């Protein structure tokens, strides 16, 4: 699972042997609804990606992934 902002598709994926990749472009609101409804596998990765991009709200990017009081690494 990958989440991006302002992404531009430049070509088709070239997965390696045994890999499967199906790019699907959906609006952020639809992605969040699918995560919340449990429609996607690896929902933890989806929420971590949204947090990393600062798209969860409630704090700076990465805030949800850090224990309270810890410093963000640079």
C-alpha positions in Angstrom: 0.0 0.0 0.0 1.3 3.4 -0.9 -0.2 6.9 -0.3 1.0 10.0 -2.1 0.0 13.6 -2.6 0.1 15.4 -5.9 1.3 12.2 -7.6 1.5 11.9 -11.4 1.4 8.5 -13.1 4.3 8.2 -15.5 4.0 4.6 -16.6 2.8 1.1 -15.8 4.2 -0.8 -12.9 6.9 -3.4 -13.5 6.6 -5.8 -10.6 9.2 -8.5 -10.0 8.6 -12.2 -10.2 6.0 -13.2 -7.7 4.9 -9.6 -7.0 1.5 -8.2 -7.8 0.8 -4.5 -8.2 -2.4 -2.8 -9.1 -2.3 1.0 -8.9 -5.6 2.5 -7.9 -6.1 6.2 -7.7 -8.8 7.4 -5.3 -9.6 10.7 -3.6 -8.3 11.0 -0.1 -11.8 11.0 1.4 -12.6 7.7 -0.4 -9.4 6.1 0.9 -10.1 7.1 4.5 -13.6 5.7 4.2 -12.3 2.4 2.8 -9.8 2.2 5.7 -12.4 3.0 8.4 -14.8 0.4 6.9 -12.2 -2.3 6.9 -12.4 -2.7 3.1 -8.6 -2.8 2.6 -6.0 -5.2 3.8 -3.1 -3.8 5.9 -5.1 -0.9 7.3 -2.3 -0.3 9.8 0.0 0.7 6.9 -2.7 2.9 5.4 -3.1 4.8 8.7 0.7 5.1 9.2 1.1 6.5 5.7 -1.7 9.1 6.3 0.0 10.0 9.6 3.4 10.3 8.0 1.9 12.7 5.4 0.1 14.7 8.1 -3.3 13.8 6.7 -4.9 12.3 9.9 -5.2 15.6 11.7 -4.7 16.2 15.4 -1.0 17.0 15.3 2.1 17.3 13.3 3.1 14.6 10.7 4.2 11.4 12.5 2.7 12.4 15.8 0.5 9.3 16.1 3.4 6.9 15.5 5.5 8.3 18.3 5.0 7.6 22.0 3.9 10.6 24.0 6.8 12.8 25.1 9.2 11.3 22.6 11.2 13.5 20.1 10.9 13.1 16.4 14.1 11.9 14.8 15.6 14.2 12.1 
